[in-house]
Protein backbone atom coordinates (compact mmCIF):
# COMPACT_ATOMS: atom_id res chain seq x y z
CA UNK A 1 0.00 0.00 0.00
CA UNK A 2 1.30 3.42 -0.91
CA UNK A 3 1.25 6.19 1.67
CA UNK A 4 -1.07 9.10 0.94
CA UNK A 5 1.05 11.81 2.51
CA UNK A 6 3.75 14.18 1.26
CA UNK A 7 6.68 15.66 3.13
CA UNK A 8 9.48 18.16 2.72
CA UNK A 9 12.90 17.30 4.14
CA UNK A 10 15.63 19.62 5.38
CA UNK A 11 19.15 18.32 5.93
CA UNK A 12 20.33 20.66 8.65
CA UNK A 13 23.69 20.83 10.42
CA UNK A 14 22.75 18.62 13.38
CA UNK A 15 19.43 17.05 12.41
CA UNK A 16 17.03 16.02 9.69
CA UNK A 17 13.76 17.96 9.77
CA UNK A 18 10.63 16.51 8.18
CA UNK A 19 7.52 18.57 7.44
CA UNK A 20 4.48 16.37 6.75
CA UNK A 21 2.27 18.54 4.57
CA UNK A 22 -1.36 19.02 5.60
CA UNK A 23 -1.46 16.05 7.96
CA UNK A 24 -2.16 17.79 11.26
CA UNK A 25 -5.30 19.15 12.85
CA UNK A 26 -7.34 21.33 10.47
CA UNK A 27 -4.95 20.53 7.62
CA UNK A 28 -1.92 22.02 9.34
CA UNK A 29 1.58 20.69 8.71
CA UNK A 30 3.36 18.45 11.22
CA UNK A 31 7.08 19.03 11.81
CA UNK A 32 9.43 16.45 13.30
CA UNK A 33 13.20 16.53 13.74
CA UNK A 34 15.62 13.62 14.06
CA UNK A 35 19.20 13.92 15.32
CA UNK A 36 21.90 12.46 13.10
CA UNK A 37 23.14 10.48 16.12
CA UNK A 38 20.27 8.05 15.47
CA UNK A 39 21.06 5.17 13.15
CA UNK A 40 20.08 5.48 9.51
CA UNK A 41 17.70 2.54 10.00
CA UNK A 42 15.96 4.26 12.93
CA UNK A 43 15.62 7.56 11.04
CA UNK A 44 14.24 5.84 7.93
CA UNK A 45 11.75 3.86 10.02
CA UNK A 46 10.56 7.01 11.80
CA UNK A 47 10.31 9.17 8.67
CA UNK A 48 8.63 6.57 6.46
CA UNK A 49 6.12 5.53 9.13
CA UNK A 50 4.46 8.86 8.32
CA UNK A 51 2.95 11.60 10.41
Protein Blocks (a to p, Z undefined) as FASTA:
>chain_A
ZZfbdcdddddfkbccdddehkaghhiacdddddfkbcfklmmmmmmnoZZ
